[in-house]
Amino acid sequence: MDKPLHKAMPEIGQSGPEVVRQLDSFKEHDPNYKDGRVWSLVYYLDEDHSAFLKEAYHKFACENGLNPTAFKSLKRFETEVISATADILNGTKDVCGVVTSGGTESCLMAVKTYRDMARDKRRVKYPEMIIPETAHVAWFKASEYFGVKIRLVPLLEDLTPNLKKLKRMINRNTVMILGSAPEYPHGTIDPIEAMGELAQKYKIPLHVDACVGGFILPFMEMNGEHIPLWDYRVPGVTSISADIHKFGYAAKGASTITYRNLDYLKYQMFVYQDWPGGVFASSALLGTRPGGAYAAAWGVLQYFGKAGYRTLARDTLEAVKRLKAGVEKIPELEVMGNPVGPLFAYKSISPDLNIFAVGDQMDGMGWQVNRNQFPSGLHAMVTAQHLKVVDQYLEDLNTAVATVKANPELAGQGGAATYGMLAHVPLRGMVKKKVLEMYAEQYRAGGSELDLAGESDSSGSPLVDKALAWWVARQTRKSSGG
Ligand SMILES: Cc1ncc(COP(=O)(O)O)c(C=O)c1O
């Protein structure tokens, strides 16, 4: 029999303060990012900055940026945010763009733009895009959403894309090439200048995904750091995505997609002239666009100014340098690739040290550390806030390594077992199918009470545990002839 639905809306409304009290209580079991123990998802600095963002957001929480002529304030925010972005990305006055809801929307838009441009200008029917293996998962999403086939460029030893292979992938169906500054998994900046030369030679657009780097690399460079060129100074670069809600420290819901000129941007636009509701035009994916996010994005650029961002970049880089040096001092560990910006990953170079077991130990000591796969590693997205926890992190990392070395059986337990085995499941399609089923389960109106949180173990990822449990059970049945 179907279960009755839990009705989450009361028959009679409650007072505002009562609802707010409940909202606060819901936060109790969320990750506590304010003490610097979370290494992704949140870009928190301090309470003053947080309070400022909330105030700026609240002032425009009800305003809608759907129609740029209605709320002139919102269009002004957008124009000035794009202008500031073009400035730090070394663009000319021809650079144009849109404020989007986040990095994913910006990446999706680039794919739609270049697909439609290739259709229009070159009659390309079976569009393809060339992206390195380290491209953010948003690009794989864009491929599925917009029917653009991926040509995946393998990596060289230093984790940069193999440009010889990239060159061979270019054909008449290629609608765009992608490079990242930096890529998410290891923080390496792709060789954008060399990619730009190829892009120009074959007359193919080159997008730079600077969702992470866009609001920190420019300030690192202003501070005198050597950063390889990756922005509009590279002639072949035709567009850049840069998130303000990451290292711009804006409220969530603010990224930018900019293009070298309007010839590209117009393919991002949607216009429908025959709708009974009137002629409709839209610049990106969303219909209604959140005024609060734009106000906070504009506000935060004014709040920090270039000097403030340079200080944040300096603190972040100091934290990164100290963390990397501390990791490298541990003989069993190695930083992966050549990370330049605010993030890096490290792996075990000792057959006796399981890196995922080290991750479990770190989780046990109250850190929230992300895992990499192919190859296995631990990941750190470092913000200025982490400067104050560097020493504690490194002390705990040393302890974690010593514990795992002394107890090799930890490699076969908890999250280490799950992540390790999952990386070795040969049938990736099967993993995808099972994860998809379980993921969808969480979206029932009846609420399976987010199973993800339910059976949490030290891996912090029961979703993955379950996928694997299923696979292991299946393998066992198989091997026992069932
Ligand atoms: C390089 C890169 N591109 C795109 C994204 C997607 O951004 P968002 O999570 O804001 O959608 C991320 C997120 O971390 C990223 O690192």
The ligand as a Tripos MOL2 file, in Angstrom:
@<TRIPOS>MOLECULE
LIG
   16    16     1     0     0
SMALL
NO_CHARGES

@<TRIPOS>ATOM
      1 C1         36.3160   24.6490  -12.8230 C.3       1 LIG1
      2 C2         34.8680   24.6420  -12.4070 C.ar      1 LIG1
      3 N1         33.9060   24.8540  -13.3290 N.ar      1 LIG1
      4 C3         32.6050   24.8740  -13.0080 C.ar      1 LIG1
      5 C4         32.1810   24.6520  -11.7080 C.ar      1 LIG1
      6 C5         30.7130   24.6420  -11.3970 C.3       1 LIG1
      7 O1         30.3740   25.6920  -10.5440 O.3       1 LIG1
      8 P1         29.0170   25.7220   -9.7020 P.3       1 LIG1
      9 O2         29.1830   24.6850   -8.6230 O.co2     1 LIG1
     10 O3         28.9630   27.1050   -9.1910 O.co2     1 LIG1
     11 O4         27.8990   25.3900  -10.5930 O.co2     1 LIG1
     12 C6         33.1430   24.4300  -10.7100 C.ar      1 LIG1
     13 C7         32.7590   24.1740   -9.3260 C.2       1 LIG1
     14 O5         33.5610   23.9260   -8.4660 O.2       1 LIG1
     15 C8         34.5160   24.4080  -11.0760 C.ar      1 LIG1
     16 O6         35.4770   24.1570  -10.1640 O.3       1 LIG1
@<TRIPOS>BOND
     1     1     2 1
     2     2     3 ar
     3     2    15 ar
     4     3     4 ar
     5     4     5 ar
     6     5     6 1
     7     5    12 ar
     8     6     7 1
     9     7     8 1
    10     8     9 2
    11     8    10 1
    12     8    11 1
    13    12    13 1
    14    12    15 ar
    15    13    14 2
    16    15    16 1
@<TRIPOS>SUBSTRUCTURE
     1 LIG1         1 GROUP 0 **** ****
